[in-house]
């Protein structure tokens, strides 16, 4: 799952070296914390958060196939 998220985020940003994805395992769900360069944050979130919502939707469908629960957080 982390690789799918990394591919999606890397395709959106210009500074690919600044992409950091931290995986935090909880009891009921796994949380992915995504950090990108400050100038790339707008590209990842999109207008009115539509792109971020789409990324979360795709990742939840990937997690559902593996019978897991996840959340994706974008940290500035």
Order of alpha helices (4+ residues) and beta strands (2+ residues): alpha-beta-beta-alpha-alpha-beta
